[in-house]
Amino acid sequence: MSGHTASSSPSSPSSPSSPSSARRNPLVALLSLLVLLIGGTALAERAPERQRRMPRPYVEPTPVRHETKFGAVPGVKLEMRAVQYDGSTNGRLHVQIRNSGKTAQKFSAQGLYFVPEGDPDSAPQRLGAVGPMQIANDSKEVSELDIAPGATVDVVLDVFCIDSHRSSPSPQNKFNVGVKRMPKELVQTIEKRADQAVDAARAEGNAAPRPAAKSSIQGEVWRSRDSKWIELDGEGKQEVGKKK
């Protein structure tokens, strides 16, 4: 009887039952395990790098209270010391004003500026008082104060950096009042431009126009200073290029 009969062929080398396949399976498993281990190690090594690249949230500098010495207030028989700075390029400077005399004295912050302690060749910016002041723990703004004989009054001043070419100060910096006030013409220019910035912020509907105008006021302070450089207390090598 003629016909074609399919004969059984030998097992394929790839068959699971082949001895060579049985030898390869553990090898494949081992290679797979090595790949996983190497990949996991690489990911673990890159994880800290990714964490370093992530932006850190801004943290407001912690205020620091300094027990600085009292110094003479220019133009009046009073003494003053700066005890705490809350800010950076601009902010609020807490000061104490002392009347050691026997008669009342009027105090105005107009034209006052504060010099950071340390080498003036590398010190950060000086701070100038701009606008009204506040008695500590009181939100009322005043431009003048009567300091009674023997009294020490805590006052908060709005201050702005007056040296655009220097770095910004921090709460860690200690400040002393300058030996003289800024020239009257410069003070009038700064105060006028600051008032205009506050008026503009008020016209925009800001409930607190002075804080809202701080950035604009800062720009005007720098512009006023740089337009005609006037040498002040605390000058150093950083001001060589400013002198004309």
Secondary structure, 3 states (H helix, E strand, C coil): CCCCCCCCCCCCCCCCCCHHHHHHHHHHHHHHHHHHHHHHHHHHHHHHHHHHHCCCCCCCCCCCECCCCCEECCCCCCEEEEEEEEECCEEEEEEEEECCCCCCEEECCCCCEEEECCCCCCCCCCEEEEEEEEECCCCCEECCEEECCCCEEEEEEEEEECCCCCCCCCCCCCEEECCCCCCHHHHHHHHHHHHHHHHHHHHCCCCCHHHHCHHHHHHHHHHHHHHCCCCCCCCCHHHCCCCC
